[in-house]
Amino acid sequence: MDVLYFYKERTRFIRLFYDTAAIPFETTMKAIEDELPPFDDPPYSEDGEPAYLVEWIEASEALEVLGRTCLSMLSPSLQLYFRTWERELGVQWEDGDRKKVFKKGFIEGYMTCFEQVLGISRRDCPADLGLIEQITLARNRDQHPEKITTMRVSHSKTDREKHGHLFFMSEQDSAMFSNSDIADVSFLDPAVHVSRDQLRVAIGETEKLSNWLEKHMIAKRWGR
């Protein structure tokens, strides 16, 4: 089985899915900002808010949900790549060992597994493993929201403490939380934000990792 091919088919689809699904939301936001039809004739209002603010916010929220959804597709796709190779290589575990190795998440678990099975070192990996781990953390936050009152999903304080720099943040939050006084406020947490560019970088890092692993996997499996 060409495991890498099927993984990249998934990443190709995720890129396509985002680019296609984002169009109506981006179009709506731009039309409102540029006062284009059907947003060129705002109704009379005395509340002082910009015209069509509700529609703009809804489109913006939809883009936020779309980015997180794509990240939630990417994380299990990478896990499937690892799991498929684990099966192809016939990796065997002693009782309790697998659970112990995977206690810190599947990225750490599989990297430890493949280092031992393939005789490689993660220090030689060209991919940003810290960023890849953040993919799984952001996915977990998205899949387990804490508040029914908002579509916003925030990073946990634990994740912020583990990773000094959170990749999946907006420019505004990055600037705000670079201020130590704000960053230390217990009830303030930055939102999980996944833009098109951030998604593409994240996908690219997982592809760097899978490209690097693939040659070692093939050599181990078929002795090439």
Backbone as CSV, one residue per row, in Angstrom:
resi,resn,N_x,N_y,N_z,CA_x,CA_y,CA_z,C_x,C_y,C_z
1,MET,0.838,-1.198,0.000,0.000,0.000,0.000,0.877,1.254,0.000
2,ASP,0.515,2.220,-0.832,1.232,3.494,-0.867,0.604,4.415,0.178
3,VAL,1.054,4.272,1.410,0.440,4.985,2.533,0.574,6.497,2.364
4,LEU,1.741,6.938,1.924,1.972,8.374,1.770,1.025,8.979,0.731
5,TYR,0.788,8.259,-0.344,-0.127,8.747,-1.384,-1.516,9.007,-0.795
6,PHE,-2.021,8.063,-0.038,-3.363,8.218,0.515,-3.405,9.333,1.561
7,TYR,-2.306,9.506,2.295,-2.263,10.618,3.246,-2.322,11.950,2.500
8,LYS,-1.545,12.063,1.436,-1.521,13.325,0.695,-2.816,13.577,-0.072
9,GLU,-3.539,12.525,-0.398,-4.871,12.722,-0.964,-5.784,13.387,0.061
10,ARG,-5.608,13.019,1.315,-6.401,13.642,2.380,-6.012,15.108,2.565
11,THR,-4.708,15.393,2.593,-4.289,16.785,2.775,-4.682,17.640,1.568
12,ARG,-4.633,17.058,0.376,-5.077,17.784,-0.816,-6.556,18.147,-0.689
13,PHE,-7.351,17.193,-0.224,-8.783,17.447,-0.072,-9.044,18.519,0.983
14,ILE,-8.293,18.492,2.075,-8.492,19.490,3.137,-8.227,20.893,2.603
15,ARG,-7.163,21.059,1.823,-6.888,22.362,1.204,-8.045,22.784,0.297
16,LEU,-8.481,21.853,-0.545,-9.574,22.134,-1.472,-10.853,22.476,-0.724
17,PHE,-11.136,21.728,0.317,-12.347,21.947,1.100,-12.360,23.349,1.692
18,TYR,-11.244,23.774,2.275,-11.189,25.117,2.861,-11.381,26.174,1.783
19,ASP,-10.604,26.074,0.708,-10.653,27.099,-0.338,-12.048,27.231,-0.937
20,THR,-12.736,26.111,-1.118,-14.072,26.135,-1.712,-15.119,26.641,-0.722
21,ALA,-15.051,26.133,0.500,-16.064,26.492,1.500,-15.927,27.932,1.982
22,ALA,-14.724,28.499,1.891,-14.498,29.859,2.391,-15.079,30.932,1.473
23,ILE,-15.281,30.600,0.206,-15.662,31.610,-0.788,-16.902,32.418,-0.397
24,PRO,-18.036,31.797,-0.042,-19.226,32.611,0.263,-19.043,33.515,1.479
25,PHE,-18.306,33.064,2.472,-18.103,33.875,3.675,-17.167,35.049,3.388
26,GLU,-16.084,34.787,2.659,-15.157,35.862,2.299,-15.834,36.870,1.374
27,THR,-16.669,36.380,0.471,-17.388,37.258,-0.449,-18.343,38.174,0.306
28,THR,-19.048,37.617,1.277,-19.974,38.415,2.084,-19.238,39.495,2.859
29,MET,-18.138,39.136,3.504,-17.385,40.107,4.296,-16.850,41.239,3.420
30,LYS,-16.320,40.891,2.260,-15.766,41.912,1.360,-16.868,42.815,0.816
31,ALA,-18.015,42.227,0.485,-19.131,43.024,-0.031,-19.610,44.029,1.012
32,ILE,-19.655,43.616,2.270,-20.059,44.527,3.349,-19.027,45.634,3.525
33,GLU,-17.747,45.255,3.552,-16.680,46.240,3.748,-16.616,47.248,2.604
34,ASP,-16.876,46.785,1.373,-16.791,47.663,0.193,-18.142,48.243,-0.213
35,GLU,-19.183,47.961,0.581,-20.539,48.461,0.319,-21.022,48.077,-1.076
36,LEU,-20.846,46.802,-1.389,-21.286,46.269,-2.675,-22.648,45.600,-2.515
37,PRO,-23.423,45.475,-3.614,-24.720,44.791,-3.527,-24.555,43.373,-2.996
38,PRO,-25.453,42.902,-2.162,-26.703,43.552,-1.713,-26.537,44.375,-0.442
39,PHE,-25.312,44.785,-0.145,-25.043,45.515,1.102,-24.706,46.983,0.823
40,ASP,-25.246,47.521,-0.267,-24.943,48.899,-0.660,-26.036,49.888,-0.275
41,ASP,-27.085,49.401,0.354,-28.200,50.280,0.735,-28.630,49.963,2.162
42,PRO,-27.822,50.369,3.145,-28.112,50.009,4.542,-29.414,50.632,5.034
43,PRO,-30.143,49.906,5.864,-31.392,50.439,6.422,-31.106,51.557,7.419
44,TYR,-32.091,52.397,7.631,-31.940,53.484,8.593,-31.761,52.910,9.998
45,SER,-30.823,53.482,10.729,-30.576,53.011,12.097,-30.012,54.146,12.931
46,GLU,-30.410,54.187,14.212,-29.902,55.209,15.129,-29.012,54.617,16.214
47,ASP,-28.672,53.319,16.087,-27.909,52.686,17.167,-26.406,52.918,17.058
48,GLY,-25.933,53.496,15.972,-24.515,53.823,15.850,-23.626,52.681,15.410
49,GLU,-24.183,51.481,15.279,-23.368,50.345,14.840,-23.204,50.369,13.324
50,PRO,-22.079,49.844,12.827,-21.893,49.771,11.372,-23.009,48.952,10.731
51,ALA,-23.363,49.308,9.528,-24.415,48.576,8.818,-23.984,47.145,8.546
52,TYR,-24.917,46.234,8.674,-24.705,44.812,8.398,-23.626,44.182,9.296
53,LEU,-23.512,44.713,10.497,-22.511,44.177,11.423,-22.809,42.723,11.777
54,VAL,-24.080,42.402,11.986,-24.453,41.026,12.337,-24.055,40.065,11.229
55,GLU,-24.327,40.444,9.979,-23.984,39.584,8.843,-22.473,39.407,8.716
56,TRP,-21.730,40.479,8.964,-20.260,40.400,8.883,-19.716,39.473,9.970
57,ILE,-20.232,39.620,11.184,-19.770,38.784,12.295,-20.091,37.318,12.031
58,GLU,-21.275,37.034,11.512,-21.644,35.643,11.219,-20.716,35.036,10.168
59,ALA,-20.381,35.798,9.127,-19.469,35.301,8.095,-18.075,35.080,8.671
60,SER,-17.643,35.989,9.540,-16.333,35.847,10.180,-16.296,34.620,11.083
61,GLU,-17.365,34.408,11.847,-17.444,33.222,12.707,-17.436,31.945,11.880
62,ALA,-18.099,31.984,10.725,-18.129,30.809,9.853,-16.722,30.455,9.371
63,LEU,-15.917,31.469,9.053,-14.528,31.212,8.651,-13.728,30.610,9.797
64,GLU,-13.986,31.089,11.016,-13.300,30.537,12.190,-13.648,29.055,12.358
65,VAL,-14.927,28.740,12.247,-15.362,27.347,12.386,-14.781,26.492,11.265
66,LEU,-14.746,27.030,10.058,-14.195,26.299,8.918,-12.729,25.955,9.140
67,GLY,-11.945,26.921,9.598,-10.526,26.664,9.843,-10.316,25.585,10.886
68,ARG,-11.077,25.663,11.980,-10.945,24.652,13.032,-11.417,23.291,12.544
69,THR,-12.463,23.280,11.715,-12.961,22.014,11.170,-11.897,21.336,10.316
70,CYS,-11.216,22.113,9.494,-10.154,21.547,8.651,-9.004,21.018,9.499
71,LEU,-8.690,21.723,10.582,-7.646,21.241,11.483,-8.089,19.940,12.148
72,SER,-9.383,19.841,12.431,-9.921,18.622,13.034,-9.980,17.471,12.041
73,MET,-9.861,17.754,10.754,-9.718,16.711,9.741,-8.253,16.310,9.595
74,LEU,-7.363,17.286,9.743,-5.931,17.032,9.550,-5.361,16.140,10.644
75,SER,-5.714,16.400,11.888,-5.158,15.640,13.004,-5.444,14.142,12.899
76,PRO,-6.697,13.710,12.709,-6.937,12.267,12.577,-6.376,11.679,11.290
77,SER,-6.197,12.508,10.258,-5.575,12.006,9.027,-4.129,11.607,9.294
78,LEU,-3.416,12.444,10.049,-2.039,12.108,10.409,-2.008,10.878,11.304
79,GLN,-2.961,10.801,12.219,-3.037,9.628,13.092,-3.286,8.360,12.283
80,LEU,-4.104,8.448,11.244,-4.347,7.302,10.366,-3.080,6.894,9.622
81,TYR,-2.297,7.881,9.197,-1.023,7.581,8.538,-0.128,6.774,9.478
82,PHE,-0.006,7.250,10.718,0.814,6.546,11.715,0.266,5.151,11.986
83,ARG,-1.040,5.075,12.188,-1.663,3.805,12.560,-1.524,2.767,11.440
84,THR,-1.644,3.232,10.201,-1.507,2.319,9.065,-0.100,1.748,8.999
85,TRP,0.899,2.602,9.194,2.277,2.105,9.176,2.577,1.221,10.389
86,GLU,1.982,1.522,11.518,2.136,0.659,12.692,1.665,-0.752,12.359
87,ARG,0.551,-0.837,11.657,0.018,-2.139,11.254,0.886,-2.782,10.162
88,GLU,1.304,-1.991,9.175,2.122,-2.513,8.078,3.456,-3.063,8.581
89,LEU,4.010,-2.424,9.595,5.296,-2.859,10.150,5.137,-3.980,11.167
90,GLY,3.897,-4.298,11.523,3.660,-5.372,12.487,4.190,-5.065,13.870
91,VAL,4.046,-3.811,14.295,4.554,-3.403,15.612,3.797,-4.149,16.708
92,GLN,4.531,-4.761,17.605,3.952,-5.501,18.728,4.262,-4.775,20.038
93,TRP,3.308,-4.776,20.939,3.469,-4.101,22.229,3.305,-5.100,23.371
94,GLU,4.110,-4.920,24.404,3.904,-5.667,25.642,2.696,-5.078,26.366
95,ASP,2.076,-5.869,27.227,0.895,-5.412,27.961,1.177,-4.102,28.696
96,GLY,0.356,-3.107,28.425,0.472,-1.831,29.128,1.473,-0.867,28.537
97,ASP,2.382,-1.342,27.685,3.426,-0.463,27.152,2.858,0.617,26.234
98,ARG,1.920,0.227,25.386,1.380,1.199,24.426,0.687,2.356,25.146
99,LYS,-0.105,2.016,26.132,-0.813,3.044,26.890,0.173,3.986,27.568
100,LYS,1.261,3.432,28.058,2.274,4.234,28.742,2.967,5.188,27.771
101,VAL,3.319,4.668,26.587,4.033,5.472,25.593,3.143,6.585,25.036
102,PHE,1.839,6.303,24.931,0.918,7.267,24.326,0.246,8.171,25.358
103,LYS,0.731,8.143,26.568,0.116,8.928,27.638,0.141,10.425,27.328
104,LYS,1.178,10.879,26.619,1.321,12.306,26.313,0.784,12.667,24.932
105,GLY,-0.027,11.789,24.354,-0.619,12.089,23.059,-0.053,11.231,21.941
106,PHE,-0.771,11.194,20.817,-0.357,10.269,19.759,0.874,10.742,18.995
107,ILE,1.141,12.047,18.955,2.363,12.521,18.285,3.583,12.016,19.043
108,GLU,3.619,12.266,20.337,4.735,11.798,21.167,4.809,10.278,21.145
109,GLY,3.655,9.624,21.221,3.632,8.160,21.246,4.196,7.543,19.987
110,TYR,3.737,8.012,18.837,4.207,7.426,17.579,5.650,7.809,17.266
111,MET,6.059,9.016,17.633,7.461,9.378,17.404,8.377,8.481,18.230
112,THR,8.002,8.212,19.470,8.781,7.300,20.311,8.783,5.897,19.720
113,CYS,7.608,5.458,19.270,7.474,4.133,18.662,8.369,3.990,17.441
114,PHE,8.284,4.941,16.519,9.029,4.818,15.266,10.528,5.051,15.458
115,GLU,10.894,5.847,16.456,12.321,5.980,16.765,12.908,4.620,17.128
116,GLN,12.174,3.863,17.924,12.660,2.553,18.357,12.599,1.520,17.238
117,VAL,11.493,1.500,16.507,11.299,0.488,15.461,12.195,0.740,14.254
118,LEU,12.356,2.011,13.884,13.098,2.351,12.672,14.553,2.719,12.933
119,GLY,14.906,2.915,14.198,16.274,3.306,14.518,16.610,4.709,14.046
120,ILE,15.655,5.632,14.201,15.857,7.015,13.778,15.768,7.929,14.996
121,SER,16.087,9.205,14.792,15.993,10.187,15.863,15.160,11.369,15.393
122,ARG,14.246,11.804,16.233,13.404,12.947,15.872,14.223,14.221,15.692
123,ARG,15.431,14.237,16.222,16.290,15.409,16.044,16.643,15.634,14.577
124,ASP,16.566,14.564,13.786,16.877,14.674,12.359,15.654,15.026,11.515
125,CYS,14.510,15.122,12.135,13.268,15.384,11.400,13.216,16.851,10.961
126,PRO,12.935,17.116,9.693,12.889,18.504,9.207,11.609,19.245,9.579
127,ALA,10.617,18.528,10.071,9.326,19.150,10.397,9.353,19.767,11.792
128,ASP,8.481,20.733,12.000,8.326,21.379,13.305,7.368,20.527,14.142
129,LEU,7.924,19.657,14.969,7.095,18.737,15.752,6.276,19.469,16.813
130,GLY,6.806,20.581,17.299,6.046,21.370,18.263,4.775,21.927,17.651
131,LEU,4.878,22.411,16.418,3.699,22.921,15.725,2.714,21.788,15.448
132,ILE,3.245,20.632,15.048,2.373,19.489,14.761,1.624,19.056,16.017
133,GLU,2.287,19.104,17.156,1.580,18.777,18.397,0.472,19.789,18.667
134,GLN,0.715,21.047,18.317,-0.314,22.064,18.518,-1.548,21.813,17.647
135,ILE,-1.358,21.138,16.515,-2.508,20.754,15.687,-3.453,19.876,16.499
136,THR,-2.891,18.895,17.183,-3.722,17.963,17.958,-4.350,18.659,19.164
137,LEU,-3.613,19.573,19.786,-4.156,20.289,20.941,-5.309,21.194,20.526
138,ALA,-5.131,21.904,19.404,-6.192,22.784,18.909,-7.412,21.971,18.492
139,ARG,-7.168,20.826,17.869,-8.271,19.940,17.475,-9.048,19.485,18.704
140,ASN,-8.340,19.124,19.768,-9.003,18.670,20.991,-9.870,19.772,21.595
141,ARG,-9.370,21.012,21.552,-10.154,22.128,22.078,-11.413,22.343,21.239
142,ASP,-11.274,22.203,19.926,-12.421,22.407,19.042,-13.472,21.320,19.229
143,GLN,-13.031,20.089,19.429,-13.962,18.967,19.554,-14.593,18.871,20.937
144,HIS,-14.063,19.622,21.893,-14.607,19.583,23.261,-14.817,21.009,23.779
145,PRO,-15.723,21.763,23.143,-15.970,23.143,23.584,-16.566,23.172,24.982
146,GLU,-16.370,24.305,25.647,-16.771,24.411,27.049,-17.992,25.297,27.275
147,LYS,-18.347,26.129,26.276,-19.450,27.071,26.479,-20.472,26.955,25.358
148,ILE,-21.736,26.821,25.730,-22.802,26.732,24.734,-23.179,28.107,24.202
149,THR,-22.749,29.163,24.887,-23.165,30.525,24.552,-22.372,31.148,23.415
150,THR,-21.333,30.497,22.929,-20.499,31.092,21.884,-19.912,30.019,20.978
151,MET,-19.632,30.404,19.731,-18.941,29.510,18.800,-17.430,29.630,18.957
152,ARG,-17.001,30.577,19.769,-15.574,30.795,20.003,-14.993,29.645,20.809
153,VAL,-13.794,29.210,20.442,-13.070,28.172,21.184,-11.727,28.758,21.596
154,SER,-11.362,28.589,22.845,-10.123,29.192,23.335,-9.076,28.136,23.658
155,HIS,-7.819,28.574,23.644,-6.720,27.720,24.079,-6.784,27.557,25.597
156,SER,-6.384,26.406,26.084,-6.365,26.188,27.528,-5.109,26.807,28.129
157,LYS,-5.177,27.104,29.404,-4.012,27.654,30.099,-2.865,26.642,30.084
158,THR,-3.197,25.350,30.187,-2.171,24.301,30.152,-1.417,24.314,28.831
159,ASP,-2.154,24.455,27.726,-1.511,24.493,26.411,-0.648,25.738,26.265
160,ARG,-1.112,26.843,26.815,-0.334,28.086,26.756,0.961,27.952,27.533
161,GLU,0.897,27.266,28.666,2.103,27.091,29.479,3.079,26.120,28.829
162,LYS,2.551,25.108,28.129,3.412,24.106,27.495,4.120,24.673,26.278
163,HIS,3.399,25.465,25.497,3.967,26.057,24.283,4.040,27.566,24.484
164,GLY,5.241,28.076,24.638,5.403,29.509,24.867,4.773,30.345,23.769
165,HIS,4.862,29.865,22.531,4.246,30.563,21.402,3.184,29.666,20.792
166,LEU,1.942,30.124,20.834,0.848,29.369,20.225,0.714,29.793,18.767
167,PHE,0.768,28.812,17.873,0.732,29.110,16.444,-0.665,29.502,15.973
168,PHE,-1.683,28.827,16.495,-3.047,29.048,16.016,-3.731,30.160,16.816
169,MET,-3.270,31.378,16.547,-3.818,32.583,17.159,-3.947,33.653,16.089
170,SER,-4.866,34.583,16.304,-4.982,35.720,15.397,-3.849,36.702,15.684
171,GLU,-3.591,37.598,14.738,-2.555,38.613,14.948,-2.899,39.490,16.143
172,GLN,-4.186,39.787,16.306,-4.609,40.633,17.426,-4.329,39.952,18.760
173,ASP,-4.687,38.673,18.870,-4.437,37.946,20.117,-2.942,37.769,20.360
174,SER,-2.182,37.522,19.306,-0.729,37.364,19.457,-0.119,38.627,20.030
175,ALA,-0.552,39.779,19.510,-0.036,41.054,20.010,-0.480,41.289,21.448
176,MET,-1.745,40.981,21.737,-2.279,41.209,23.074,-1.589,40.339,24.113
177,PHE,-1.420,39.044,23.795,-0.884,38.120,24.788,0.642,38.107,24.839
178,SER,1.269,38.924,23.997,2.716,39.114,24.135,3.010,40.034,25.314
179,ASN,1.971,40.730,25.782,2.067,41.561,26.979,1.925,40.656,28.202
180,SER,2.964,40.553,28.999,2.968,39.616,30.132,1.867,39.923,31.137
181,ASP,1.506,41.199,31.289,0.446,41.558,32.235,-0.891,40.961,31.809
182,ILE,-1.154,40.982,30.512,-2.402,40.410,30.000,-2.328,38.892,29.986
183,ALA,-1.176,38.357,29.574,-1.015,36.901,29.475,-1.211,36.216,30.817
184,ASP,-0.932,36.922,31.906,-1.039,36.327,33.237,-2.442,36.430,33.839
185,VAL,-3.347,37.118,33.162,-4.714,37.237,33.676,-5.418,35.890,33.519
186,SER,-5.851,35.307,34.614,-6.328,33.920,34.619,-7.581,33.698,33.776
187,PHE,-8.464,34.696,33.686,-9.728,34.475,32.986,-9.669,34.867,31.504
188,LEU,-8.495,35.263,31.016,-8.345,35.604,29.605,-7.603,34.491,28.869
189,ASP,-8.211,33.970,27.843,-7.574,32.934,27.022,-7.724,33.305,25.554
190,PRO,-6.659,33.193,24.764,-6.756,33.515,23.338,-7.597,32.494,22.592
191,ALA,-8.238,32.948,21.533,-9.075,32.061,20.727,-8.215,31.157,19.851
192,VAL,-8.708,29.951,19.600,-8.095,29.068,18.603,-8.486,29.620,17.234
193,HIS,-7.506,30.114,16.500,-7.749,30.773,15.212,-6.937,30.065,14.142
194,VAL,-7.603,29.634,13.069,-6.927,28.910,11.984,-7.259,29.591,10.663
195,SER,-6.352,30.434,10.196,-6.544,31.094,8.910,-6.144,30.151,7.777
196,ARG,-6.413,30.572,6.547,-5.992,29.775,5.391,-4.476,29.567,5.410
197,ASP,-3.726,30.640,5.655,-2.264,30.532,5.659,-1.773,29.623,6.781
198,GLN,-2.364,29.751,7.960,-1.964,28.894,9.077,-2.276,27.433,8.785
199,LEU,-3.417,27.181,8.171,-3.781,25.810,7.810,-2.780,25.234,6.820
200,ARG,-2.394,26.015,5.831,-1.449,25.530,4.819,-0.078,25.251,5.427
201,VAL,0.353,26.101,6.343,1.626,25.848,7.029,1.539,24.559,7.830
202,ALA,0.431,24.381,8.541,0.248,23.173,9.359,0.257,21.919,8.495
203,ILE,-0.469,21.950,7.390,-0.479,20.804,6.477,0.924,20.543,5.953
204,GLY,1.622,21.613,5.587,2.980,21.465,5.064,3.921,20.798,6.046
205,GLU,3.791,21.126,7.329,4.662,20.510,8.334,4.356,19.023,8.493
206,THR,3.078,18.663,8.435,2.751,17.228,8.534,3.256,16.470,7.312
207,GLU,3.257,17.120,6.160,3.774,16.471,4.953,5.295,16.337,5.002
208,LYS,5.963,17.315,5.599,7.415,17.181,5.815,7.705,15.963,6.685
209,LEU,6.913,15.816,7.741,7.097,14.689,8.655,6.835,13.368,7.949
210,SER,5.740,13.279,7.221,5.404,12.016,6.551,6.393,11.697,5.431
211,ASN,6.866,12.715,4.717,7.892,12.485,3.684,9.164,11.915,4.299
212,TRP,9.556,12.474,5.439,10.782,12.032,6.115,10.634,10.610,6.643
213,LEU,9.482,10.332,7.246,9.258,8.999,7.800,9.128,7.940,6.712
214,GLU,8.535,8.309,5.586,8.173,7.323,4.572,9.371,6.503,4.094
215,LYS,10.487,7.160,3.845,11.653,6.423,3.337,12.158,5.417,4.365
216,HIS,12.071,5.768,5.636,12.490,4.848,6.695,11.483,3.707,6.848
217,MET,10.201,4.043,6.702,9.159,3.012,6.775,9.353,1.976,5.667
218,ILE,9.563,2.460,4.450,9.723,1.566,3.295,10.968,0.700,3.452
219,ALA,12.057,1.314,3.915,13.299,0.557,4.104,13.109,-0.555,5.130
220,LYS,12.362,-0.257,6.190,12.118,-1.253,7.230,11.176,-2.346,6.734
221,ARG,10.148,-1.952,6.001,9.122,-2.909,5.569,9.617,-3.817,4.451
222,TRP,10.318,-3.240,3.485,10.708,-4.022,2.313,12.225,-4.118,2.106
223,GLY,12.980,-3.587,3.058,14.432,-3.721,2.982,15.071,-2.970,1.837
224,ARG,14.473,-1.825,1.456,15.048,-1.034,0.366,15.907,0.091,0.919
